Amino acid sequence: MRLVASDLDGTIVGRDNRISDRTVNAFRKCADAGIKIVFVTGRPPRWLGPIRDQLGHTGTVICSNGAILYDLKAARVTWSRALGLDGMFQAAGIIRRLYPAVRFAAETVEGFHLEPGFLQDGGADLLGEVAPAPLVQSLGPGSRVVKFLARVQDVHPDEFLRTVQPEVAHLVSTTHSSPSVPLLEMSAPGLDKAVTLAEYAASLQIEAADVVAFGDMPNDLGMLGWAGRGYAMASGHPAVRAAAARTAPPFEEDGVAQVLEDLLSGR
């Protein structure tokens, strides 16, 4: 075990945005043993508070499902891969034909853009200075979109993904990471967490066989399959549990910490 790669939400971070003391301690023991740590998340850089404030992590974070490498200590993006705007808007047109009531948002290197009606259920407090507007108006020609989002109502997230993914596969990579919200996350074609993690590990001269990875949702599937030891959380998505070679105990039982403690002790 030379590198630990972990998802955040549902894997080590709870709905209250907290990381358990046991999990914090397990990661600190890994760092003390000289093991590299990288967090691999769908979150944008501005939502990395838990690992900075609770874990004290100051290294690299792979954000936006692989579209951004972020230096947490320097608070800056060191690398990004953007979607082509033409392809993104083509994908939007296809999705809108499938789901006329869909609403879109776009995460860029610089900030967040969303259409009216995208945020629901009290989500307006997340807007801050963002004013909802059609993306064709708010995104300029030089906008670097790293994650394109589509949201509908009254559709199961898995059904939404199954319907949309094959129709836009030539334009974007599509996944989802919410167990209950029908929200699709789209990146540049061929890009996912696994692609960027593999490149990052190679930069450290670490092979896949020496990587331990943890995740719980469909956006983690590629990463768990690539790593030498990929663990799906027992509390995670059924498809992820079925695909992964290994299963960690559930999030509620500090599953990641349990596995890391065992590996550090040689069990």
Beta strands, then each sheet from edge to edge (+ up, - down):
strand 1: 3-6
strand 2: 36-40
strand 3: 60-63
strand 4: 68-71
strand 5: 76-80
strand 6: 103-108
strand 7: 112-114
strand 8: 145-151
strand 9: 173-175
strand 10: 183-187
strand 11: 211-215
strand 12: 229-233
strand 13: 246-248
sheet 1: 5+ 4- 3+ 2+ 1+ 11+ 12+ 13+
sheet 2: 7+ 6- 8+ 10- 9+
end
